[in-house]
Structures are given as structure tokens and as C-alpha cells.
Amino acid sequence: MASTDIKPTAEKPTNGKPAADKPDLAGLEAGLDALETRTAAKAPIGQILRTKALPPLLAIVLVLAAWQLAYHFQLKPHYLLPSPGDVIGSLHQDWLQGTLFGYIWTSVSRGALGFLASVAIGTPLGLLVARIPAVRAAIGPILSGLQSMPSVAWVPAAIIWFGLNDSTIYAVVLLGAVPSIANGLVAGIDQVPPLFLRAGRTIGATGINGVRHILLPAALPGYLAGLKQGWAFSWRSLMAAEIIATSPALGTGLGQLLENARTNADMPGVLAAIILILIVGIGIELLIFKPAERRVLRSRGLLTEAR
């Protein structure tokens, strides 16, 4: 019997499309992947320095130059407006006395502890307000009112309630920060698409698991904004409390350092304390909240080169 040769047949088009479209599709996918890779690539160090470090340095130089000019032309008498050199000299004196870091640590430790306590209280409070309509109707307006209330208004009442001790300071910090954290979480939860919650219930993420794995991650941008604002309120409340509630038993923080300089009519000391308060606030923002915000935005594909 003669053998029959079986020859491979050409690949037939699928759905009326030629087979050559598959390499084209693969090339398109590769191009999109390459585009995405270039977008996510890290910028060179030189570019980072030009875009991130140079602008604030130039701003600081301009402020110091304007300050020095105001001092030179005596827009205010020198005892009211000292020069930048006088303020640096006051900071240097505190540095030589070994007290500078003590002032900073007293305030930062109080602010951090008060902020953590505010997070522990404000987070469950925000969840209750966001998820239970009756609770929102009852205390939602109160939280908004407390958030807009100046923290310094609580200091006299806290002194009467608790006396001149750390409890007064922490009470003022909590009353200033908790409403901001709770309202930030409420705003974040209100922006969560209902589809996320339905999908979570479908896979069994209900109750605490639903809050942990669905609700909080989806509301994270708004919650993080509330945390940033809560820290700002904590720091401002702390300074207000330290300026008014002064006592040797409380130690000396940056607020009390500012008040002591004012009492002694020491303008270089006053401006030095103000600069230290500003530096600590900016430092916390750049070292803690800015990286956290960038991480959240990057995880959601919202990070741009400008940020």
C-alpha cells in the first residue's frame, strides 16, 4: 500500500481576521508596557534636587534677604525687629547650654502622644458617624462645630478641670484633633463606591473584616487627609496650651519657651521659638505624612511627576 504524506496546513484565520494580527497585538501590548515602565521610572538625582530642594532653598534665601533689608532700613526699631543673625545667636546660645533639644523633645513627645490618642479615639468615632445614620444625625454637627472651634478656647476650662498638669495639655490636644480625624474618615467613607461594599459582602467581608479589608483601604485617601489635619490641630492645640498653661511642674516646651521670651521682652528668643515651632511642623509633614501620601497615591496610580 502506498504511503500517504500528510502536509501541515496553513493556519486558518480566526473570526475572519488574519493570523498576522496576533504579532501586531503582542507588539501593541509590549509598547504599552514599555510606556508604563518609563512613566514609573525614578527621576535622576539632579532633577530631584532641582525640582524638590532648590525651590524651598530659594524661598528661604529670599525671606532672609527681605528680613535683613527690613532690619537694615529699620522698618521697626532693632529691639522690636532683630536681625537674622541675632535670632541665630539666640538659637546658638540655647544649643551651647544644652537645652535646645530638651525644649523640642518635650513638645514633640507631647504632640505625638496626644495625636496617637486622638487617632485611637477619632477612628472608631468616625466609623460610627459614617455608618450609623442616627449617630451622624446626633453628633455629626457637633463634630463639625468642634473642628471649627479655636483650640485656645479650651485652655481656661481645661485648667479649671484638671489643674496645671499634663492632663490639661492632653485634653486640649484631644479636643482639637479628634474632630478633624473623625470628620476626615467620614469624608473618606462617604466617597467609597457602594459597589465595593456589595462586592465585599459577596465574598464574606462583613463586620470587622469588611471594615478592615474593604472600607478603610477604600477610604484611605480621605482618612489620610484627616490624619494630616488632625496632626496640624494637635500641634496648634499643644502650642496654645503650653503658652497659657505655664508651670515649673510642666517642664519647658516650645510654647512655654515662646511665652518666657515674650515675658522677658526677648525678641530674638521670641522669633527663635517661632522658627523652631515652624521647623518641627514642617519636619513632621515631610518625614511622615508626605511619604505616606505618596505611597497611597502610587498604589492607586495617581502619583504624578510634579508631586
Secondary structure, 3 states (H helix, E strand, C coil): CCCCCCCCCCCCCECCECCCHHHHHHHHHHHHHHHHHHHHCCCCHHHHHHHHHHHHHHHHHHHHHHHHHHHHCCCCCCCCCCCHHHHHHHHHHHHHHCCHHHHHHHHHHHHHHHHHHHHHHHHHHHHHHHHCHHHHHHHHHHHHHHHHCCHHHHHHHHHHHHCCCHHHHHHHHHHHHHHHHHHHHHHHHHCCCHHHHHHHHHCCCCHHHHHHHHHHHHCHHHHHHHHHHHHHHHHHHHHHHHHHCCCHHHCCCHHHHHHHHHHCCCHHHHHHHHHHHHHHHHHHHHHHHHHHHHHHHHHCCCCCCCC
